Amino acid sequence: MQLKFDPGQGQSFWQEISYLPGYPSDEEMPISVMVFETDAIYRLGEVLLHIEADPTLPVLVVMDQTPMQRNSDSLKPLFLQILHDQGWQVEIEMMQPDATSQVHTDMAHIDIVKRRLKAGQSVIALGSGTICDITKHACFIFAQETGQQLPFLVFQTANSVSAFTSNMAPTFIDGVKRTLPSRYPDALICDLETLRDAPVEMTIAGVGDLLAAFVSFPDWYLANQLGLDPDYSDLPQTLLGPLDEIFISQAEAIRTRSLDGMALLAKLIALGGLAMSLSHATTPMSGYEHVMSHILDLQSEISSRPLAAHGSQVALTSILGTGAYQRFLAEFEAGKIEPGICYPSASPMEILLRDSFSRLDPSGKAGEECWADYRLKLDAWHAHRPDFESFLNDWPDIKGKLLALTAPPERLKAILEAIQAPISLAKLVPPIQLEEAKLAFINAPLMRKRFTLGDLLVFLQWDREKLWEQIYGLVI
């Protein structure tokens, strides 16, 4: 299938999208090479030279201990051997797992990589989203401290998340996931055989991560119409195209992990990352559904349990999010709203927030981090009361746009079923308990400053317990 905007087309891709409404004037081909090819692994040396890596200095390769396959070969030894055969010296930084047997993007891991960086050195992230985020942010901090932008290549080992082309890094801060400004890679290599041979659950997760758009797109528009985000544009939707139609038509190629299917999914994932980067925020691909997922992660982190595959978890929170939109759009009556009751003061909201997060983290650190962010949103909500009143008057038009941006939860479930992805919380690995999901659904609006449908439900005093009872059956 040919995408309307193909990131594998090099300079012509960047030129074509630069004319789209919403494209930032200060971004000119920020990723100089994106390769989506069979046997792309053998282009490592060529791509390193293209991004001006110094062949006289060792390349730092950041990876973890996860074994990976490519055809009959162990991927990582093959990767290192190819670099050696092409004349490159290699240094390795092996990321170590924590008590959950996983590596997480946190400042401790980022600092380990940053301390290995040297002036003039080139850097490769060999892994999936976590390794990419750790490495990119270490390079970003190094550049901030030294003024030196190191050549940075990402070798994507799975079609799992949209981190690879993003210039942001979701990072755990005091147990709470926060998105930090970071940097683009200079090059991205997607070797189709590597992506085909990645664990199937990671490929499924990549589809799930993109399904977030059916919640995040309407959330972003909602915040814009309420005066809380002036930066909304249709650029992300234009770049990605009709995702639901694409996934339904290409489900067989993705499910069987054909090389064409892996190329298509890798390109969509790249476009998802660029949609965020070119919008200068994760907002286009991260709304209510991602905050629910972050709270599920927080519960796992605090209890020292492994995290479920990010995209598969997000797929299910996206089903909950689209279910909430479906109910809200069917039942909301703007003419019956009394704006005066929609503006709680800071004191009761702080008490509610700190009490909610103290159940998860008795130390209070998570509550402190979340309140610092949430109070900014609450202040903005109060400051933009006239926009809310306009919103109520303009509701019929706004409702129409929201309906166009979201999708019925059954549509998302059909996509997941077509690629044989888990469609219930109990089928995730590890499984998510229903009470954990409910806690995430109810408390997600309290976690960060970004405005979503969840916040509007809070301020409208919507019966969210009843709403949960209406939608939780979608994910069991």
VMD Tcl script that draws the C-alpha trace (Angstrom):
set ca {
  {0.00 0.00 0.00}
  {1.30 3.45 -0.88}
  {0.87 6.05 1.84}
  {0.00 9.59 0.78}
  {3.08 10.84 2.63}
  {5.92 8.31 2.61}
  {8.80 9.05 5.04}
  {11.01 6.69 3.07}
  {11.10 9.13 0.14}
  {13.83 11.31 1.63}
  {14.04 14.93 0.61}
  {10.88 14.79 -1.53}
  {8.90 13.68 1.56}
  {10.11 16.66 3.58}
  {9.50 19.06 0.74}
  {5.96 17.79 0.21}
  {4.90 17.98 3.85}
  {6.54 21.39 4.35}
  {3.67 22.92 2.35}
  {0.97 21.43 4.57}
  {-1.00 23.78 6.86}
  {0.46 23.61 10.34}
  {3.98 22.61 9.29}
  {6.43 24.66 11.42}
  {8.53 27.14 9.47}
  {11.63 26.45 11.60}
  {11.83 22.72 10.78}
  {13.83 21.81 7.66}
  {14.41 18.08 7.16}
  {15.20 17.45 10.86}
  {15.91 13.73 10.23}
  {18.20 13.54 7.23}
  {17.93 9.79 6.58}
  {15.00 7.40 7.13}
  {15.48 3.93 5.65}
  {12.67 1.34 5.43}
  {14.19 -1.50 3.42}
  {15.00 -5.16 3.28}
  {18.62 -5.76 4.36}
  {18.87 -2.16 5.58}
  {21.17 -3.42 8.36}
  {23.97 -3.62 5.81}
  {23.73 0.14 5.19}
  {24.93 1.02 8.71}
  {28.35 2.32 7.68}
  {26.96 4.28 4.74}
  {24.31 5.97 6.89}
  {26.83 6.79 9.64}
  {29.01 8.57 7.10}
  {25.98 10.41 5.74}
  {25.29 11.91 9.19}
  {28.97 12.87 9.47}
  {30.03 10.27 12.04}
  {33.80 10.30 12.52}
  {35.15 6.87 11.40}
  {38.35 7.41 13.39}
  {36.45 7.41 16.70}
  {34.60 4.49 18.31}
  {30.83 4.39 17.87}
  {28.93 4.05 21.17}
  {26.18 1.45 20.79}
  {23.53 1.56 23.52}
  {21.46 -1.61 24.00}
  {19.96 -3.86 26.65}
  {20.31 -7.58 27.37}
  {17.16 -8.64 25.53}
  {18.00 -11.36 22.99}
  {16.79 -10.58 19.46}
  {16.69 -12.55 16.23}
  {17.10 -11.68 12.56}
  {16.50 -14.66 10.30}
  {18.60 -17.44 11.85}
  {21.07 -15.01 13.42}
  {21.22 -13.42 16.84}
  {20.66 -9.78 15.93}
  {23.05 -7.97 18.26}
  {26.21 -9.98 17.48}
  {25.34 -9.67 13.77}
  {24.88 -5.91 14.13}
  {28.24 -5.49 15.86}
  {29.97 -7.74 13.33}
  {28.61 -5.69 10.42}
  {29.92 -2.49 12.01}
  {33.32 -4.15 12.51}
  {33.41 -5.47 8.94}
  {32.60 -2.00 7.63}
  {35.58 -0.55 9.49}
  {33.97 0.94 12.58}
  {35.32 0.65 16.12}
  {32.61 -0.04 18.68}
  {32.04 0.66 22.36}
  {29.00 -0.83 24.10}
  {26.84 0.54 26.89}
  {24.62 -2.26 28.16}
  {21.56 -1.03 30.03}
  {20.80 -3.10 33.13}
  {17.24 -4.00 34.21}
  {15.74 -3.11 37.56}
  {13.90 -5.36 40.02}
  {11.07 -5.82 37.51}
  {13.57 -7.32 35.00}
  {12.90 -4.38 32.68}
  {14.82 -1.26 31.69}
  {12.84 1.96 32.15}
  {13.43 5.46 30.85}
  {14.52 7.30 34.00}
  {17.21 9.82 34.85}
  {19.45 7.13 36.34}
  {19.70 5.24 33.04}
  {19.95 8.47 31.05}
  {22.84 9.63 33.23}
  {24.69 6.34 32.74}
  {24.67 6.87 28.97}
  {25.46 10.57 29.19}
  {28.61 9.85 31.22}
  {29.85 7.59 28.41}
  {29.57 10.27 25.72}
  {32.64 12.00 24.34}
  {33.20 14.95 22.04}
  {32.99 14.04 18.38}
  {31.66 10.55 19.05}
  {28.72 9.05 17.15}
  {25.99 7.18 18.98}
  {23.62 4.36 18.01}
  {20.49 3.30 19.89}
  {20.01 -0.42 19.14}
  {16.63 -1.33 20.53}
  {13.00 -0.38 20.87}
  {11.36 2.68 22.43}
  {12.99 2.66 25.87}
  {16.55 2.36 24.55}
  {15.80 5.03 21.96}
  {14.42 7.45 24.57}
  {17.28 6.88 27.03}
  {19.91 7.41 24.35}
  {18.31 10.40 22.66}
  {17.88 12.22 25.95}
  {21.44 11.47 27.05}
  {22.63 13.00 23.76}
  {20.30 15.95 24.28}
  {21.63 16.70 27.77}
  {25.21 16.27 26.53}
  {24.54 18.88 23.84}
  {23.01 21.25 26.39}
  {26.04 20.92 28.65}
  {28.77 21.00 26.00}
  {27.21 22.70 22.98}
  {28.13 19.65 20.86}
  {25.45 17.82 18.85}
  {26.66 14.24 18.46}
  {25.72 12.23 15.34}
  {22.89 9.97 16.52}
  {21.43 6.97 14.67}
  {18.43 4.89 15.76}
  {18.29 1.26 14.65}
  {14.67 0.33 15.33}
  {14.31 -3.28 16.46}
  {10.51 -3.48 16.67}
  {7.42 -1.73 15.34}
  {6.36 -1.00 18.89}
  {6.01 2.74 19.68}
  {6.33 6.14 18.01}
  {9.47 7.16 19.95}
  {11.92 6.67 17.10}
  {11.20 9.90 15.19}
  {10.13 11.95 18.18}
  {12.16 14.81 19.65}
  {10.69 14.19 23.09}
  {11.43 11.60 25.78}
  {8.74 10.23 28.14}
  {10.67 9.80 31.40}
  {9.81 8.62 34.90}
  {10.18 11.51 37.38}
  {9.42 10.54 41.01}
  {7.47 7.57 39.65}
  {5.33 9.76 37.37}
  {5.84 9.65 33.60}
  {6.64 13.09 32.20}
  {7.48 14.06 28.61}
  {10.74 16.00 28.38}
  {11.93 18.09 25.42}
  {14.71 16.14 23.73}
  {16.17 15.78 20.22}
  {15.61 14.09 16.88}
  {17.85 11.30 15.67}
  {19.94 12.23 12.66}
  {19.05 8.92 11.02}
  {16.56 6.08 11.41}
  {17.15 2.60 10.02}
  {14.24 0.17 9.80}
  {15.56 -3.19 8.66}
  {12.45 -5.08 7.58}
  {13.79 -8.53 8.46}
  {14.55 -7.33 11.99}
  {11.05 -5.88 12.36}
  {9.47 -9.06 10.98}
  {11.34 -11.24 13.49}
  {10.60 -9.06 16.53}
  {8.20 -10.57 19.09}
  {4.66 -10.46 17.74}
  {3.41 -8.69 20.87}
  {5.63 -5.72 20.04}
  {4.23 -5.44 16.53}
  {0.72 -5.56 17.96}
  {1.71 -2.85 20.45}
  {2.77 -0.58 17.58}
  {-0.73 -0.70 16.13}
  {-2.18 -0.08 19.59}
  {-0.01 2.98 20.16}
  {-1.34 4.54 16.96}
  {-4.98 3.81 17.86}
  {-4.54 6.44 20.57}
  {-5.21 9.00 17.84}
  {-8.96 8.34 18.08}
  {-8.88 9.79 21.60}
  {-5.93 12.19 21.41}
  {-7.09 13.99 18.25}
  {-10.50 14.90 19.72}
  {-8.90 15.72 23.07}
  {-6.56 18.19 21.37}
  {-9.42 19.81 19.47}
  {-11.51 19.95 22.65}
  {-8.73 21.76 24.53}
  {-8.36 24.18 21.63}
  {-12.06 25.03 21.55}
  {-11.98 25.71 25.28}
  {-9.11 28.17 24.86}
  {-6.60 25.88 26.59}
  {-4.37 24.95 23.65}
  {-3.93 27.51 20.85}
  {-1.57 25.26 18.88}
  {-4.10 22.81 17.46}
  {-3.73 21.99 13.77}
  {-4.90 19.31 11.36}
  {-1.29 18.48 10.39}
  {-1.12 15.19 12.35}
  {-4.37 13.85 10.87}
  {-3.22 14.86 7.39}
  {0.15 13.13 7.82}
  {-1.28 9.85 9.11}
  {-4.34 9.63 6.89}
  {-7.41 7.47 7.66}
  {-5.77 5.17 10.20}
  {-8.78 2.95 10.79}
  {-9.25 2.31 7.07}
  {-5.54 1.64 6.60}
  {-5.40 -0.85 9.47}
  {-8.54 -2.70 8.40}
  {-7.31 -3.04 4.82}
  {-3.77 -4.03 5.82}
  {-4.56 -6.17 8.87}
  {-3.55 -9.42 7.16}
  {-0.14 -8.07 6.10}
  {0.48 -6.80 9.63}
  {-0.82 -9.95 11.32}
  {1.38 -12.22 9.19}
  {4.30 -9.76 9.49}
  {5.02 -9.71 5.79}
  {7.89 -7.43 4.79}
  {5.41 -5.09 3.09}
  {3.28 -5.06 6.23}
  {6.31 -4.28 8.40}
  {7.35 -1.44 6.09}
  {3.86 0.06 6.19}
  {3.62 -0.12 9.98}
  {7.14 1.27 10.44}
  {6.28 4.23 8.22}
  {3.03 4.90 10.09}
  {4.91 4.76 13.39}
  {7.49 7.20 12.00}
  {4.69 9.53 10.91}
  {3.17 9.30 14.39}
  {6.43 10.42 15.96}
  {6.80 13.23 13.45}
  {3.19 14.32 14.07}
  {4.19 15.01 17.67}
  {7.59 16.52 16.94}
  {6.33 18.89 14.24}
  {3.52 19.98 16.58}
  {6.12 20.60 19.32}
  {4.11 18.48 21.76}
  {3.02 14.90 22.34}
  {-0.58 16.15 22.39}
  {-1.53 14.83 18.91}
  {-0.82 11.22 19.93}
  {-1.27 11.36 23.69}
  {-4.53 12.25 25.38}
  {-6.85 10.77 28.01}
  {-5.89 7.24 26.89}
  {-2.19 7.79 27.57}
  {-2.77 9.32 30.98}
  {-4.82 6.27 31.93}
  {-1.91 4.14 30.75}
  {0.55 6.24 32.76}
  {-1.45 5.62 35.94}
  {-1.50 1.90 35.20}
  {2.30 2.12 34.84}
  {2.53 4.04 38.11}
  {0.62 1.29 39.91}
  {2.97 -1.32 38.47}
  {6.10 0.71 39.25}
  {5.16 1.25 42.88}
  {4.40 -2.44 43.38}
  {7.60 -3.47 41.50}
  {5.70 -5.33 38.81}
  {6.73 -5.46 35.13}
  {4.90 -3.09 32.80}
  {2.58 -4.40 30.11}
  {3.57 -3.66 26.51}
  {2.92 0.07 26.22}
  {1.02 0.03 22.93}
  {-1.17 -2.95 23.85}
  {-2.11 -1.23 27.09}
  {-2.78 2.04 25.25}
  {-4.99 0.18 22.77}
  {-7.29 -0.86 25.61}
  {-7.31 2.56 27.28}
  {-8.11 3.97 23.82}
  {-11.14 1.67 23.69}
  {-12.19 3.09 27.07}
  {-11.53 6.63 25.82}
  {-13.56 6.20 22.64}
  {-16.29 4.57 24.71}
  {-16.35 7.64 26.96}
  {-16.51 9.93 23.92}
  {-19.35 7.88 22.45}
  {-21.41 8.28 25.63}
  {-20.52 11.94 26.13}
  {-21.33 12.97 22.56}
  {-24.65 11.14 22.73}
  {-25.73 12.54 26.10}
  {-24.19 16.00 26.59}
  {-26.75 18.82 26.45}
  {-24.95 22.14 26.34}
  {-28.12 24.16 26.94}
  {-28.63 22.61 30.36}
  {-25.19 23.51 31.73}
  {-24.82 26.18 34.41}
  {-21.22 27.41 33.97}
  {-20.98 28.72 37.52}
  {-20.86 25.23 39.02}
  {-18.02 24.10 36.76}
  {-15.19 25.99 38.49}
  {-13.93 24.28 41.66}
  {-11.41 26.18 43.75}
  {-7.85 25.00 44.18}
  {-8.13 23.82 47.78}
  {-10.63 20.96 47.34}
  {-8.96 19.86 44.12}
  {-5.56 19.72 45.82}
  {-7.02 17.65 48.64}
  {-8.69 15.32 46.14}
  {-5.52 14.93 44.09}
  {-3.17 14.34 47.00}
  {-5.58 11.88 48.60}
  {-5.98 9.98 45.32}
  {-2.26 9.64 44.70}
  {-1.37 8.91 48.33}
  {-3.16 5.59 47.90}
  {-0.71 4.77 45.13}
  {2.40 6.37 46.59}
  {2.29 6.98 50.37}
  {5.59 8.90 50.14}
  {3.66 11.81 48.61}
  {6.19 12.32 45.81}
  {3.79 11.33 43.04}
  {1.09 13.59 44.49}
  {3.51 16.52 44.72}
  {4.65 16.05 41.12}
  {1.08 15.78 39.84}
  {-0.22 18.77 41.80}
  {2.57 20.97 40.42}
  {1.28 20.17 36.92}
  {-2.45 20.02 37.62}
  {-2.69 23.42 39.32}
  {-1.52 25.03 36.06}
  {-4.44 23.39 34.24}
  {-6.91 24.42 36.92}
  {-5.72 28.04 36.78}
  {-6.02 28.03 32.99}
  {-9.53 26.57 33.17}
  {-10.62 29.43 35.44}
  {-8.92 32.03 33.25}
  {-10.73 30.85 30.12}
  {-14.29 30.86 31.39}
  {-15.50 33.02 28.47}
  {-14.18 30.35 26.10}
  {-16.26 27.72 27.90}
  {-19.37 29.85 27.50}
  {-18.61 30.21 23.78}
  {-18.04 26.47 23.62}
  {-21.53 25.84 24.98}
  {-23.05 28.20 22.41}
  {-21.10 26.60 19.56}
  {-21.64 23.01 20.71}
  {-23.48 21.70 17.60}
  {-20.53 22.55 15.34}
  {-17.94 21.37 17.87}
  {-19.81 18.10 18.35}
  {-19.67 17.45 14.62}
  {-15.91 17.89 14.52}
  {-15.40 15.67 17.57}
  {-17.52 12.94 15.97}
  {-15.29 13.11 12.89}
  {-12.09 12.85 14.94}
  {-13.03 9.92 17.16}
  {-14.33 6.47 16.25}
  {-16.70 3.97 17.87}
  {-14.88 1.66 20.30}
  {-16.15 -1.28 18.26}
  {-14.05 -0.04 15.31}
  {-10.89 -0.18 17.42}
  {-11.80 -3.63 18.70}
  {-12.32 -4.84 15.12}
  {-8.83 -3.66 14.18}
  {-7.26 -5.37 17.19}
  {-9.16 -8.59 16.54}
  {-8.04 -8.55 12.89}
  {-4.37 -8.55 13.94}
  {-5.04 -11.00 16.81}
  {-4.22 -8.45 19.52}
  {-5.51 -8.71 23.10}
  {-8.86 -6.98 23.54}
  {-9.28 -7.53 27.26}
  {-7.30 -6.35 30.28}
  {-6.91 -9.93 31.45}
  {-5.06 -10.88 28.25}
  {-2.29 -8.31 28.69}
  {1.08 -9.54 29.97}
  {1.06 -9.05 32.88}
  {-2.74 -8.80 33.17}
  {-4.39 -5.61 34.45}
  {-7.02 -5.93 37.16}
  {-10.35 -4.22 36.57}
  {-10.01 -2.15 39.75}
  {-6.63 -0.89 38.57}
  {-8.16 0.20 35.28}
  {-11.03 1.92 37.07}
  {-8.60 3.80 39.29}
  {-6.73 4.94 36.17}
  {-9.93 6.03 34.41}
  {-11.17 8.04 37.40}
  {-7.86 9.63 38.39}
  {-6.22 10.27 35.01}
  {-7.48 13.88 34.82}
  {-5.53 14.68 37.99}
  {-2.14 13.60 36.68}
  {-0.96 16.36 34.33}
  {-1.67 19.79 32.91}
  {-2.89 18.66 29.49}
  {-6.65 19.03 29.10}
  {-8.67 16.00 27.95}
  {-12.25 14.78 27.94}
  {-11.55 13.43 31.42}
  {-11.08 16.97 32.73}
  {-14.28 18.24 31.14}
  {-16.16 15.37 32.77}
  {-14.73 16.41 36.16}
  {-15.65 20.07 35.73}
  {-19.14 19.22 34.44}
  {-19.62 17.01 37.52}
  {-20.49 14.14 35.21}
  {-21.29 10.89 37.00}
  {-18.02 9.16 36.17}
  {-18.80 6.13 38.34}
  {-21.87 5.54 36.19}
  {-19.87 6.17 33.02}
  {-17.33 3.57 34.10}
  {-20.11 1.06 34.65}
  {-21.32 1.80 31.11}
  {-17.99 1.29 29.36}
  {-15.79 -1.13 31.30}
  {-17.43 -4.09 29.58}
  {-15.60 -3.05 26.40}
  {-12.30 -4.29 27.83}
  {-13.23 -7.44 29.75}
}
mol new
graphics top color blue
foreach p $ca { graphics top sphere $p radius 0.5 }
foreach p [lrange $ca 0 end-1] q [lrange $ca 1 end] { graphics top cylinder $p $q radius 0.2 }
display resetview
